[in-house]
């Protein structure tokens, strides 16, 4: 009985706003989210590929769909998701090879992943639009 009194009461609800996730954890979650987003948007991307390749008339339909500013923003987000997923995948492959597993290099590699994915998105996005 005395052991139950001494124990600290556990919270009933998890306060997500109070948890501070380290940067490598954020990169890991973004890797999963970007992969899921790319998978879920695959039918849309295949539709755009079909419209761009089927005929000159369907290419005109493709241009009208891609010309919409909301679709451009969506495609820019998908471009970032692909770049982030690619760069974070390389980081995780290196971690699987036990390269950069100490704390400071893990933090540095996660910063590099975020910086490179954003930089590549900006470069490719400017080139495309």
C-alpha positions as CSV (number, residue, x, y, z in Angstrom):
1,X,0.0,0.0,0.0
2,X,2.8,2.4,0.9
3,X,4.4,1.8,-2.5
4,X,1.3,3.0,-4.3
5,X,1.3,6.2,-2.3
6,X,4.9,7.0,-3.1
7,X,4.6,6.5,-6.8
8,X,4.0,9.7,-8.8
9,X,0.6,10.0,-10.4
10,X,0.8,9.5,-14.1
11,X,-1.1,12.0,-16.3
12,X,-4.4,10.9,-17.7
13,X,-3.9,12.9,-20.9
14,X,-0.9,13.3,-23.1
15,X,0.0,17.0,-23.5
16,X,1.3,17.0,-27.0
17,X,1.9,20.8,-27.0
18,X,4.4,20.3,-24.1
19,X,6.5,17.7,-25.8
20,X,9.7,19.1,-27.4
21,X,10.7,16.7,-30.2
22,X,14.4,17.0,-31.3
23,X,15.2,17.9,-34.9
24,X,16.1,14.3,-35.9
25,X,12.7,13.2,-34.7
26,X,11.0,15.9,-36.7
27,X,12.9,14.9,-39.8
28,X,11.8,11.3,-39.2
29,X,8.2,12.2,-38.9
30,X,8.4,14.4,-42.0
31,X,9.9,11.5,-43.9
32,X,6.9,9.3,-43.0
33,X,4.4,12.1,-43.8
34,X,6.1,12.9,-47.1
35,X,6.1,9.3,-48.1
36,X,2.4,8.9,-47.2
37,X,1.5,12.1,-49.0
38,X,3.4,11.0,-52.2
39,X,1.6,7.6,-52.1
40,X,-1.8,9.2,-51.6
41,X,-1.2,11.7,-54.4
42,X,0.0,9.1,-56.9
43,X,-3.3,8.8,-58.7
44,X,-3.3,12.6,-59.3
45,X,0.3,12.5,-60.5
46,X,-0.6,9.6,-62.9
47,X,-3.6,11.5,-64.1
48,X,-1.3,14.5,-64.9
49,X,1.1,12.2,-66.7
50,X,-1.6,10.7,-68.7
51,X,-3.0,14.1,-69.7
52,X,0.4,15.3,-70.7
53,X,1.2,12.3,-73.0
54,X,-2.1,11.1,-74.5
55,X,-2.7,13.7,-77.3
56,X,-2.4,17.4,-78.1
57,X,-5.9,18.0,-76.9
58,X,-5.2,16.2,-73.6
59,X,-2.0,18.2,-73.3
60,X,-4.1,21.4,-73.5
61,X,-6.3,20.0,-70.7
62,X,-3.1,19.3,-68.7
63,X,-1.9,22.8,-69.2
64,X,-5.2,24.2,-68.0
65,X,-5.1,22.0,-64.9
66,X,-1.5,22.8,-64.1
67,X,-2.1,26.5,-64.8
68,X,-4.3,26.8,-61.8
69,X,-2.4,28.5,-58.9
70,X,-3.8,26.1,-56.3
71,X,-2.5,23.1,-58.4
72,X,0.9,24.8,-58.7
73,X,1.1,25.1,-54.9
74,X,0.0,21.5,-54.6
75,X,2.7,20.4,-57.1
76,X,5.3,22.5,-55.3
77,X,4.4,20.8,-52.0
78,X,4.7,17.4,-53.7
79,X,8.1,18.5,-55.1
80,X,9.2,19.3,-51.6
81,X,7.8,16.0,-50.3
82,X,9.8,14.1,-52.9
83,X,13.0,16.1,-52.3
84,X,12.7,15.7,-48.5
85,X,11.8,12.0,-48.8
86,X,14.8,11.4,-51.0
87,X,17.3,13.3,-48.8
88,X,16.0,11.8,-45.6
89,X,16.1,8.4,-47.2
90,X,19.8,8.8,-47.9
91,X,20.3,10.0,-44.3
92,X,18.5,6.9,-42.9
93,X,20.5,4.6,-45.2
94,X,23.7,6.1,-43.8
95,X,22.3,5.7,-40.2
96,X,21.7,2.0,-41.0
97,X,25.3,1.8,-42.0
98,X,26.2,3.3,-38.5
99,X,27.5,6.5,-40.0
100,X,26.6,9.6,-38.1
101,X,24.8,7.9,-35.1
102,X,26.3,10.1,-32.4
103,X,24.1,13.0,-31.2
104,X,25.8,16.0,-32.8
105,X,26.3,14.4,-36.2
106,X,22.6,13.2,-36.2
107,X,21.5,16.7,-35.4
108,X,23.8,18.1,-38.2
109,X,22.6,15.6,-40.7
110,X,19.0,16.4,-40.0
111,X,19.7,20.1,-40.5
112,X,21.4,19.3,-43.7
113,X,18.4,17.2,-44.9
114,X,16.0,20.1,-44.2
115,X,18.3,22.7,-45.8
116,X,19.1,20.6,-48.9
117,X,15.4,19.6,-49.5
118,X,14.2,23.2,-49.3
119,X,17.1,24.4,-51.5
120,X,16.4,21.8,-54.1
121,X,12.7,22.5,-54.0
122,X,13.4,26.2,-54.6
123,X,15.8,25.6,-57.4
124,X,13.7,23.1,-59.3
125,X,10.5,25.1,-58.6
126,X,12.0,28.2,-60.1
127,X,13.2,26.2,-63.1
128,X,9.8,24.7,-63.7
129,X,7.7,27.8,-63.2
